[in-house]
Amino acid sequence: MLDTLKQINSTSAFNRWAGFDVTQAERGEVELSLVFRPADMAQYAGFLHAGLIGALLDTACGFAAGTVAGNVLASHFSVNCLAPAVGEVFVARGHVVKAGKKQVFARAELFAQTGDQLKLVATGDAILVPVDAG
């Protein structure tokens, strides 16, 4: 499953530019990491830009849903920024809350890592719908 998600991740130009790395994957659960590049990822005050926060959470939810439902698209997505996103590496952990035939509910948490310390900085929830590959 990990190799499959790594391959899927590599097909996204945005994910490649950002440097998203799929580090763990099991049925209904994924973990992504992102090494922070202040030169092109920071907002005006130097924190990770909220757009990238959303992208990490969305991708974690989508990949988690994909492990149980195949190809999915988000039909609803929300982000809660809890603290300034300050860190060297960001870790997003997504998991499926409930999977049905027409909808998959997923949730993700984003942690800022500095050294060995992890700090929760954002959460996200998504409703995803299975779609045909074609």
C-alpha positions as CSV (number, residue, x, y, z in Angstrom):
1,M,0.0,0.0,0.0
2,L,2.8,2.4,0.8
3,D,4.5,1.9,-2.6
4,T,1.2,2.4,-4.4
5,L,0.6,5.7,-2.6
6,K,4.2,6.8,-3.2
7,Q,3.6,6.2,-6.9
8,I,0.3,8.1,-6.9
9,N,1.9,10.9,-5.0
10,S,4.7,11.1,-7.6
11,T,2.2,11.8,-10.4
12,S,1.1,15.1,-8.8
13,A,3.1,18.0,-10.0
14,F,2.0,20.1,-7.0
15,N,3.0,17.3,-4.5
16,R,6.4,17.0,-6.2
17,W,7.0,20.7,-6.1
18,A,6.0,20.9,-2.4
19,G,8.0,17.8,-1.5
20,F,5.2,15.8,0.0
21,D,6.5,12.4,1.1
22,V,4.2,9.5,2.0
23,T,6.0,7.9,5.0
24,Q,3.4,5.4,6.2
25,A,0.3,3.8,4.8
26,E,-2.1,1.2,6.1
27,R,-5.7,0.5,5.3
28,G,-7.6,3.7,6.4
29,E,-4.5,5.5,7.6
30,V,-1.6,7.5,6.1
31,E,1.2,9.8,7.2
32,L,2.8,12.4,5.0
33,S,5.8,14.6,5.7
34,L,7.0,17.9,4.3
35,V,10.4,19.6,4.9
36,F,9.7,23.3,5.3
37,R,11.4,25.7,2.8
38,P,11.0,29.2,4.2
39,A,12.0,30.8,0.9
40,D,8.9,29.6,-1.0
41,M,6.5,28.1,1.6
42,A,6.2,30.8,4.2
43,Q,3.5,33.4,4.6
44,Y,4.3,37.1,5.5
45,A,5.2,36.3,9.1
46,G,7.4,33.3,8.3
47,F,4.9,30.5,9.2
48,L,3.9,27.7,6.8
49,H,1.3,29.2,4.5
50,A,-2.3,28.2,5.2
51,G,-2.6,27.0,1.6
52,L,0.0,24.4,2.2
53,I,-1.5,23.5,5.5
54,G,-4.8,22.8,3.7
55,A,-3.0,20.9,0.9
56,L,-1.3,18.6,3.4
57,L,-4.5,17.9,5.3
58,D,-6.5,17.4,2.1
59,T,-3.9,15.0,0.7
60,A,-3.7,13.1,4.0
61,C,-7.5,12.7,4.1
62,G,-7.7,11.8,0.4
63,F,-4.9,9.2,0.5
64,A,-6.4,7.6,3.7
65,A,-9.8,7.4,1.9
66,G,-8.2,6.0,-1.2
67,T,-6.8,3.1,0.8
68,V,-10.4,1.9,1.4
69,A,-12.4,3.3,-1.5
70,G,-10.0,3.6,-4.5
71,N,-10.0,6.8,-6.5
72,V,-11.8,9.6,-4.5
73,L,-12.5,13.3,-4.9
74,A,-13.2,15.7,-2.0
75,S,-16.8,17.0,-2.0
76,H,-16.3,19.0,1.3
77,F,-13.2,20.0,3.2
78,S,-12.6,22.1,6.2
79,V,-9.4,23.3,8.0
80,N,-8.9,24.5,11.6
81,C,-5.6,26.3,12.2
82,L,-4.9,25.9,15.9
83,A,-1.4,27.5,16.2
84,P,1.2,29.2,14.1
85,A,2.8,26.6,11.8
86,V,6.4,26.9,12.9
87,G,8.7,23.9,12.4
88,E,11.4,22.3,10.4
89,V,9.2,19.4,9.1
90,F,5.5,19.1,9.0
91,V,3.8,15.7,9.6
92,A,0.2,15.1,8.5
93,R,-1.6,12.0,9.8
94,G,-4.9,11.1,8.1
95,H,-7.4,8.4,8.9
96,V,-10.8,7.2,7.8
97,V,-13.6,8.0,10.3
98,K,-16.3,6.1,8.4
99,A,-16.4,4.6,4.9
100,G,-19.7,4.1,3.0
101,K,-20.5,3.2,-0.6
102,K,-21.1,6.8,-1.6
103,Q,-19.1,8.9,0.9
104,V,-15.9,8.5,2.9
105,F,-15.4,10.6,6.0
106,A,-11.8,11.3,6.9
107,R,-9.9,13.4,9.4
108,A,-6.3,14.6,9.5
109,E,-4.0,16.3,12.0
110,L,-1.0,18.4,11.1
111,F,2.0,18.6,13.4
112,A,5.0,20.9,13.3
113,Q,8.2,19.1,14.2
114,T,11.3,20.8,15.5
115,G,13.9,18.3,16.6
116,D,12.1,15.6,18.4
117,Q,9.2,17.8,19.5
118,L,5.8,17.6,17.7
119,K,3.2,20.3,18.1
120,L,-0.4,20.1,16.8
121,V,-0.9,23.1,14.6
122,A,-4.0,22.2,12.4
123,T,-6.8,19.7,11.8
124,G,-8.9,19.0,8.8
125,D,-12.0,17.0,8.0
126,A,-13.1,15.9,4.5
127,I,-16.0,14.1,2.9
128,L,-14.8,12.3,-0.2
129,V,-16.7,10.5,-2.9
130,P,-15.4,7.5,-4.9
131,V,-15.0,8.1,-8.6
132,D,-14.2,6.1,-11.6
133,A,-10.6,6.2,-12.8
134,G,-11.6,7.2,-16.3
